[in-house]
Amino acid sequence: MAGSIGTRGLRLGGRDWQLAGAAGDSFFAHADDHAPGMEALAAVAAAILPADGVVLDVGANIGLSALALAPLLPQGRILACEPSPRTVAALRRTLALNGLEARVAVEAVAVGAAAGEAAFHAAEHSAGAHLLDPGTLGGAALPQVTVPVETVDALVARHGLARLDLIKIDVEGFETEVLDGARATLARFRPLVFAEFNAWTLQCNRSANPRAVLEDWLSRFPIAHALRGGEPPLRITPATLLGFLHDHLVLRGCADELVLGYDEGWVERWRPA
C-alpha cells in the first residue's frame, strides 16, 4: 500500500547496501541517480575526517548520506536529522538493515534558526519534501504535517559533542536558517560545511534571492568551493560570484554542491569520487 516501507539493494562507494524507502517514493526508486552526489560528499569527507570524527547530517533523508559516510568513521559518529515522519521510519530501517544503529543517532527534527515548530510538506511521491513558509510556491495546496524544529547549537549541546568535523546540509532552500542556528557551533569547532545550493528551491520554497544568499554565505565563510566532478573544486569569491551564478542557472540546472570552510587544506587532500 502507499506509504509502506520496502527495501532494495544499492551500490554506493564500492559497497553493496540495503536501502529502505516508502512505496511510491521517487527518491527511493531512483536512488541510483543520487549515488554520485553521495560519493562526491564522501570524497570531500575523506579529505578531512579522522577515523573517530563526528558528522552532523542535516536533511538525512532515507539514509544515503549515512551509508556514504559511515565507512569513513569506524570509530566515529553521525548525528542524522530528518523531520518527515515517514522518511524517518525509512531512515531508521536503512540503518538497521546495514548494522549502523550504534554509530548513527537519529533526531526526528527539522533544523532551523530557532527552536519551535514548523509545517512540513508531506507528499508521498518523494522523500525530498521540504519545510514550508508562506512564500512557498503552491504551498496552500500541499499536504502538511507539523514537526519540531531545533537548532544546531542546541543539538550539539544536548548530545554533548566535544568535536564536530563536518556538517552536511540539504534542506531544500532552508540552508541559511540552519547556519543561523549554528553560530556558536561554527565559531567553536570551525567544521567544514557541505551544503546544497539550488536557486530553484531558494526561490520556490523561501522566495529568496540566490545572489543574496550566496553573498551571505561568502560573508560567513572565508573559503568557498563548488564541486565540479573530476575537475578540481572551483573557488568562489566575491569577484567570481556572478560568473558562478551564470553557470549555475544557465548550464547546471540550478544544481550545485558547495564546500564552505575556514581554510582550503582539504583541497590538496581531495581526490575525485
Secondary structure per residue as TSV (DSSP state, phi and psi in degrees):
chain	resnum	aa	ss	phi	psi
A	1	M	-	360.0	162.8
A	2	A	T	-61.5	132.9
A	3	G	T	94.5	-13.8
A	4	S	-	-69.6	150.5
A	5	I	E	-91.7	125.2
A	6	G	E	-115.3	178.0
A	7	T	E	-134.0	157.3
A	8	R	E	-155.3	161.9
A	9	G	E	-83.7	154.6
A	10	L	E	-148.8	133.4
A	11	R	E	-97.5	118.9
A	12	L	E	-147.1	126.7
A	13	G	T	63.1	31.8
A	14	G	T	77.0	10.7
A	15	R	E	-126.3	156.4
A	16	D	E	-98.0	129.1
A	17	W	E	-126.7	167.1
A	18	Q	E	-109.3	133.4
A	19	L	E	-121.8	137.0
A	20	A	E	-107.5	149.0
A	21	G	E	-168.2	164.1
A	22	A	E	-79.6	144.8
A	23	A	T	-60.2	134.8
A	24	G	T	86.6	-1.8
A	25	D	-	-84.5	116.6
A	26	S	H	-66.8	-31.9
A	27	F	H	-62.2	-44.8
A	28	F	H	-64.7	-45.9
A	29	A	H	-63.8	-33.7
A	30	H	T	-110.9	34.2
A	31	A	H	-58.6	-31.2
A	32	D	H	-60.0	-31.5
A	33	D	H	-69.8	-23.9
A	34	H	H	-92.2	-10.8
A	35	A	H	-60.1	-41.2
A	36	P	H	-58.5	-37.6
A	37	G	H	-64.9	-36.5
A	38	M	H	-69.2	-35.0
A	39	E	H	-69.8	-31.8
A	40	A	H	-65.6	-41.1
A	41	L	H	-59.7	-45.2
A	42	A	H	-64.0	-34.9
A	43	A	H	-64.8	-41.0
A	44	V	H	-66.7	-45.0
A	45	A	H	-60.6	-38.4
A	46	A	H	-62.8	-24.8
A	47	A	T	-77.6	-13.4
A	48	I	T	-129.7	-21.8
A	49	L	-	-85.3	129.3
A	50	P	-	-79.2	168.9
A	51	A	T	-61.2	-26.9
A	52	D	T	-106.2	26.6
A	53	G	-	-70.3	170.1
A	54	V	E	-128.6	133.2
A	55	V	E	-125.6	138.6
A	56	L	E	-107.4	118.4
A	57	D	E	-106.6	100.8
A	58	V	E	-98.1	113.4
A	59	G	S	90.1	55.7
A	60	A	-	-73.6	-18.0
A	61	N	T	56.4	-138.8
A	62	I	T	-90.9	5.3
A	63	G	S	114.3	6.3
A	64	L	H	-61.3	-41.8
A	65	S	H	-65.7	-37.9
A	66	A	H	-63.5	-40.5
A	67	L	H	-64.4	-37.5
A	68	A	H	-69.4	-34.7
A	69	L	H	-91.3	-29.8
A	70	A	G	-55.8	-40.6
A	71	P	G	-62.7	-20.6
A	72	L	G	-82.8	-8.0
A	73	L	-	-128.2	62.2
A	74	P	T	-62.2	-27.6
A	75	Q	T	-116.7	11.9
A	76	G	-	-102.1	-167.1
A	77	R	E	-145.5	154.2
A	78	I	E	-125.1	132.7
A	79	L	E	-107.3	110.7
A	80	A	E	-106.2	123.6
A	81	C	E	-112.3	128.7
A	82	E	-	-150.6	121.7
A	83	P	-	-85.7	-27.4
A	84	S	-	-69.1	120.2
A	85	P	H	-56.0	-42.4
A	86	R	H	-66.1	-41.3
A	87	T	H	-71.0	-35.7
A	88	V	H	-59.9	-39.9
A	89	A	H	-60.9	-42.3
A	90	A	H	-67.8	-39.8
A	91	L	H	-59.6	-48.0
A	92	R	H	-61.4	-38.8
A	93	R	H	-66.3	-41.9
A	94	T	H	-57.4	-46.1
A	95	L	H	-63.2	-41.4
A	96	A	H	-65.6	-41.9
A	97	L	H	-60.0	-28.4
A	98	N	T	-109.8	12.1
A	99	G	T	66.5	33.7
A	100	L	-	-109.3	8.1
A	101	E	T	-60.6	-34.0
A	102	A	T	-76.3	-18.8
A	103	R	T	-106.5	-13.0
A	104	V	E	-124.8	112.9
A	105	A	E	-89.9	134.7
A	106	V	E	-106.2	130.4
A	107	E	E	-115.4	117.4
A	108	A	-	-85.1	66.0
A	109	V	S	-140.2	154.9
A	110	A	E	-84.0	154.9
A	111	V	E	-117.1	127.8
A	112	G	-	-147.8	-160.9
A	113	A	S	-80.6	-23.8
A	114	A	S	-151.9	153.6
A	115	A	S	-69.2	151.0
A	116	G	E	158.1	-141.7
A	117	E	E	-135.0	158.3
A	118	A	E	-149.6	154.0
A	119	A	E	-77.1	144.2
A	120	F	E	-132.2	135.9
A	121	H	E	-74.3	117.4
A	122	A	-	-108.8	42.0
A	123	A	-	-63.3	142.7
A	124	E	S	-82.7	-13.7
A	125	H	S	-78.6	-17.1
A	126	S	-	-157.6	136.7
A	127	A	S	-72.6	-9.8
A	128	G	-	-82.4	49.6
A	129	A	-	-77.1	179.6
A	130	H	-	-151.2	156.9
A	131	L	B	-64.9	154.9
A	132	L	-	-115.8	146.1
A	133	D	-	-129.6	171.5
A	134	P	T	-58.9	-20.2
A	135	G	T	-90.7	1.5
A	136	T	S	-61.3	130.7
A	137	L	T	-60.5	118.7
A	138	G	T	69.6	18.4
A	139	G	G	-61.2	-31.2
A	140	A	G	-63.8	-25.4
A	141	A	G	-94.4	-2.8
A	142	L	S	-86.6	140.4
A	143	P	-	-65.9	143.0
A	144	Q	E	-134.8	151.0
A	145	V	E	-129.1	159.5
A	146	T	E	-99.2	130.4
A	147	V	E	-126.2	153.0
A	148	P	E	-73.6	150.1
A	149	V	E	-120.5	134.9
A	150	E	E	-133.6	158.1
A	151	T	-	-94.0	158.5
A	152	V	H	-58.8	-43.8
A	153	D	H	-59.0	-41.0
A	154	A	H	-69.3	-40.2
A	155	L	H	-62.8	-44.3
A	156	V	H	-60.9	-43.0
A	157	A	H	-66.8	-44.3
A	158	R	H	-65.9	-34.4
A	159	H	T	-88.4	-1.9
A	160	G	T	61.2	37.7
A	161	L	-	-68.1	128.8
A	162	A	S	-96.2	-7.6
A	163	R	-	-155.5	159.7
A	164	L	-	-154.2	115.9
A	165	D	-	-96.2	-31.9
A	166	L	E	-147.4	136.1
A	167	I	E	-118.3	122.5
A	168	K	E	-103.3	129.8
A	169	I	E	-129.0	120.4
A	170	D	-	-143.2	91.9
A	171	V	-	-132.8	35.5
A	172	E	T	55.3	44.7
A	173	G	T	103.0	-9.1
A	174	F	-	-100.9	23.4
A	175	E	H	-61.1	-37.6
A	176	T	H	-62.3	-39.1
A	177	E	H	-62.8	-37.4
A	178	V	H	-61.7	-44.9
A	179	L	H	-63.9	-37.0
A	180	D	H	-61.1	-34.4
A	181	G	T	-89.2	10.0
A	182	A	T	-122.5	18.2
A	183	R	H	-60.4	-45.1
A	184	A	H	-67.1	-39.7
A	185	T	H	-64.8	-44.2
A	186	L	H	-63.0	-41.3
A	187	A	H	-67.4	-36.4
A	188	R	H	-77.4	-47.4
A	189	F	H	-103.8	-19.3
A	190	R	-	47.0	53.6
A	191	P	-	-74.6	161.5
A	192	L	E	-76.7	141.1
A	193	V	E	-117.8	123.1
A	194	F	E	-106.9	109.7
A	195	A	E	-129.2	140.4
A	196	E	E	-73.0	136.3
A	197	F	E	-122.3	113.8
A	198	N	-	-138.1	107.7
A	199	A	H	-61.1	-32.6
A	200	W	H	-67.2	-49.4
A	201	T	H	-66.9	-32.7
A	202	L	H	-61.7	-42.9
A	203	Q	H	-78.5	-41.1
A	204	C	H	-69.8	-46.5
A	205	N	H	-93.3	-21.6
A	206	R	H	-128.3	-4.2
A	207	S	-	52.8	40.9
A	208	A	-	-102.6	145.3
A	209	N	-	-80.1	115.7
A	210	P	H	-57.2	-37.0
A	211	R	H	-63.3	-44.2
A	212	A	H	-63.6	-38.4
A	213	V	H	-63.4	-46.5
A	214	L	H	-65.7	-40.4
A	215	E	H	-60.9	-39.0
A	216	D	H	-64.0	-44.9
A	217	W	H	-63.7	-39.1
A	218	L	H	-66.4	-27.3
A	219	S	H	-74.7	-22.1
A	220	R	H	-89.2	-31.3
A	221	F	-	-123.0	126.7
A	222	P	S	-68.9	-21.6
A	223	I	E	-126.7	129.7
A	224	A	E	-139.7	136.6
A	225	H	E	-133.0	152.2
A	226	A	E	-109.5	138.3
A	227	L	E	-77.5	142.9
A	228	R	E	-134.4	51.9
A	229	G	T	61.5	-128.8
A	230	G	T	-80.6	-7.6
A	231	E	E	-77.8	157.0
A	232	P	E	-56.8	144.1
A	233	P	E	-54.0	140.8
A	234	L	E	-90.1	119.0
A	235	R	E	-72.5	132.1
A	236	I	-	-112.2	127.8
A	237	T	-	-129.8	168.7
A	238	P	T	-54.4	-32.9
A	239	A	T	-73.3	-26.7
A	240	T	T	-106.5	4.4
A	241	L	H	-58.1	-47.1
A	242	L	H	-66.4	-37.0
A	243	G	H	-63.6	-41.5
A	244	F	H	-62.3	-45.2
A	245	L	H	-62.1	-38.5
A	246	H	H	-58.6	-50.0
A	247	D	I	-65.1	-38.5
A	248	H	I	-59.6	-44.3
A	249	L	I	-81.6	-39.3
A	250	V	I	-94.6	-39.1
A	251	L	I	-103.2	-26.3
A	252	R	S	-112.8	8.2
A	253	G	T	60.5	33.6
A	254	C	T	63.4	30.7
A	255	A	-	-124.7	107.3
A	256	D	E	-142.9	145.9
A	257	E	E	-110.4	123.9
A	258	L	E	-107.3	146.5
A	259	V	E	-116.4	115.7
A	260	L	E	-112.4	136.7
A	261	G	E	-168.1	-162.4
A	262	Y	S	-117.0	-7.4
A	263	D	-	-155.2	171.2
A	264	E	-	-117.2	26.5
A	265	G	H	-60.9	-29.2
A	266	W	H	-63.7	-28.2
A	267	V	H	-63.6	-37.7
A	268	E	H	-67.5	-30.4
A	269	R	H	-90.3	-13.5
A	270	W	-	-68.8	139.2
A	271	R	-	-127.8	140.4
A	272	P	-	-57.2	149.8
A	273	A	-	-63.2	360.0
